[in-house]
Amino acid sequence: MRFPYRSLFLFEADTATVFEVKRLDIQSKNPSHLYFWLYFDNASGQLSQLDFEDMSTEAGEHLREFTQGQLRFNTTEGTFSPTDGTQPLHLRTITPPTLSAELETALFAFFA
């Protein structure tokens, strides 16, 4: 199932990719129907949704909190710290946040 979307943030590491998309085909005032943070495991090809809890910005650093962990980022780098205590994932900020064909395929399959 293909649908229009806008990629808002994209962060890459060797082992995983974290990104946010906004679906453009849904009319809703509820942000949870439009905005999705996703985690792509490069080894398994598995895409999972991060359950958004809170966000803040201070002195150019952004913080997003999820049930699964915490993402801190700026214009060049980020860190995803999982709540399960595994090693933090050091990420590169990708600008513009254009999804690769592999990520786009996983995204459409996820919402199918």
Secondary structure as UniProt FT lines:
FT   STRAND          5..12
FT   STRAND          16..23
FT   HELIX           31..34
FT   STRAND          35..41
FT   TURN            42..45
FT   STRAND          46..50
FT   STRAND          52..58
FT   TURN            59..60
FT   STRAND          61..66
FT   TURN            67..68
FT   STRAND          69..73
FT   STRAND          77..82
FT   TURN            83..84
FT   STRAND          89..93
FT   HELIX           101..111
//
